[in-house]
Amino acid sequence: MGVQNMQAIENVAVVMVPFPAQGHLNQLLHLSRLISSHNIPVHYVASATHSRQARLRIQGWDPLSTHSQLIHFLEFPTPAFHSPDPNPHDPVKFPSHLQPSFDAALLLRQPVASVLSKLSPTAKRLVVIYDSIFPSVIQDVASIPNGEAYSFQSVSTFCISSYYWEALGRPSEIDDDVAEKIPSKGTATTMTSEMRKLVDSQSEYRKYSSGALFNTCRAIEAPFLDVLAKINAKQWAIGPFNPIEMTKNSTKQRYNYSDWLDNQAPDSVIYVSFGTTTSLTNEQIHAIAVGLENSGQKFIWVLRDADRGDIFVGDTRVCQLPEGYEERIKLKGQGIILRDWAPQLEILAHASIGGFMSHCGWNSCMESMSMGVPMAAWPMHSDQPHNALLVTKVLKMGVVVKDWAHWDEFVESLTIEKAVRELMASKQGEELRRRAVELSTAITKSVAGGDTRREFDDFIAHICR
């Protein structure tokens, strides 16, 4: 994405306000990189804990590059909050253990207001980009004479637009079968009542947004963007935020799995990861282990518990595998178990990866699509059931591991085994891989000189007007 006129953009400063969960921190840090590449200073505002978390997990780009030096991390203390262990036995898989962290984030209003006051005299225009989950934190932008705010929507437009289909019309791409599978808004199966209460408490503050930003592009979600264009006065689809090509400096680090991946055939390994907010029971972990082994397919599995609200405190639960399992699959050369956070984007970019078993968080979906990797969809909570439908039924680049109609049911090892074989060792799997590569190519073209490039340039021109 090209650098704009220097005279115009040196008068603009951007304040980035992310929500304190990994998938949200990550997306707005990627967006900070893109905006800073236009020689626009970006001030990334978060609690000290979550700022440190975001920086620790940078992947796909070089944080020491020239433009990255324009990203300034402004860290604030938040009142002490409880950071309990995740509960793998919660019937609803929403990460309720993170609620104290989410509630504490609402107290960032005063520090954010102070930053806006201090930065306002230093720029012709002060642009605030904030996570749409908590607009109350940026409400004081209304009192900044040269300030304006833009909401970042961290989920798919398929998910958001589905709530408007009844009023605005359902896209022709969505048949009755897909429409019937969509969870209703705010259903207790996807979100806790505490989180729903937080979201509802924010509705009165949405008026401060001058436009909406989406981490998607028309190559992926054109029909759903068209629905939202009917209700958004201004919107820009400027995704994917994540890099679509790995830089040399981002991939030079070798990991304990690097040599193993390098020695596998192209498209022969399935990557298994359920994100940073999923906590599984030992029984479900055992079923996954058996299913993967019995599939006969090569795999790399990130087996870790969900993040705490503060990832730097407390001992992390060690997820239990069947006795002798890890040694056996290593001896057979069938797979590798990773016990810590892993650079997912860089793993998905590896030539040996031919599939991705995922919870279908929007970050993971965008990264998988960008890298041309088909998915085995196992949604857990929030927008993930919607994303799983998008991947499997609309884009047709994935298989279903868990149908959301059976959200509360245990997934048996045989179900997992069949899904892995279907994705990795069948004619249908080959077709899904072809579709995924086709979509990745379209995304790359969109970023290079298509819709994403045009919309991003339009957004930069808009804030530099």
Stockholm file with secondary structure:
# STOCKHOLM 1.0

chainA/1-465         MGVQNMQAIENVAVVMVPFPAQGHLNQLLHLSRLISSHNIPVHYVASATHSRQARLRIQGWDPLSTHSQLIHFLEFPTPAFHSPDPNPHDPVKFPSHLQPSFDAALLLRQPVASVLSKLSPTAKRLVVIYDSIFPSVIQDVASIPNGEAYSFQSVSTFCISSYYWEALGRPSEIDDDVAEKIPSKGTATTMTSEMRKLVDSQSEYRKYSSGALFNTCRAIEAPFLDVLAKINAKQWAIGPFNPIEMTKNSTKQRYNYSDWLDNQAPDSVIYVSFGTTTSLTNEQIHAIAVGLENSGQKFIWVLRDADRGDIFVGDTRVCQLPEGYEERIKLKGQGIILRDWAPQLEILAHASIGGFMSHCGWNSCMESMSMGVPMAAWPMHSDQPHNALLVTKVLKMGVVVKDWAHWDEFVESLTIEKAVRELMASKQGEELRRRAVELSTAITKSVAGGDTRREFDDFIAHICR
#=GR chainA/1-465 SS CCCCCHHHHTTEEEEEECCSSHHHHHHHHHHHHHHHTTTCCEEEEEEHHHHHHHHHTCCSSCTTSTGGGGEEEEEECCCCCCCCCCCTTCSSCSCGGGHHHHHHHGGGHHHHHHHHHHHGGGCSEEEEEEETTCGGGGGGGGGCTTEEEEEEECSCHHHHHHTTHHHHCCCTTCCHHHHHHSCCTTCTTTSCHHHHHHHHHTGGGGGGEEEEEESCCHHHHHHHHHHHTTTCSSEEECCCCSCSSCCHHHHCCCCTTHHHHHTSCTTCEEEEECCSSCCCCHHHHHHHHHHHHHHTCEEEEECCCCCCSSTTSSCCCCCCCCTTHHHHHHHHTCEEEECSCCCHHHHHTSTTEEEEEECCCHHHHHHHHHHTCCEEECCCSTTHHHHHHIIIIISCCEEESSCGGGTTSCCCHHHHHHHHHHHHSSHHHHHHHHHHHHHHHHHHHHHHHSHHHHHHHHHHHHHTC
#=GC SS_cons         CCCCCHHHHTTEEEEEECCSSHHHHHHHHHHHHHHHTTTCCEEEEEEHHHHHHHHHTCCSSCTTSTGGGGEEEEEECCCCCCCCCCCTTCSSCSCGGGHHHHHHHGGGHHHHHHHHHHHGGGCSEEEEEEETTCGGGGGGGGGCTTEEEEEEECSCHHHHHHTTHHHHCCCTTCCHHHHHHSCCTTCTTTSCHHHHHHHHHTGGGGGGEEEEEESCCHHHHHHHHHHHTTTCSSEEECCCCSCSSCCHHHHCCCCTTHHHHHTSCTTCEEEEECCSSCCCCHHHHHHHHHHHHHHTCEEEEECCCCCCSSTTSSCCCCCCCCTTHHHHHHHHTCEEEECSCCCHHHHHTSTTEEEEEECCCHHHHHHHHHHTCCEEECCCSTTHHHHHHIIIIISCCEEESSCGGGTTSCCCHHHHHHHHHHHHSSHHHHHHHHHHHHHHHHHHHHHHHSHHHHHHHHHHHHHTC
//
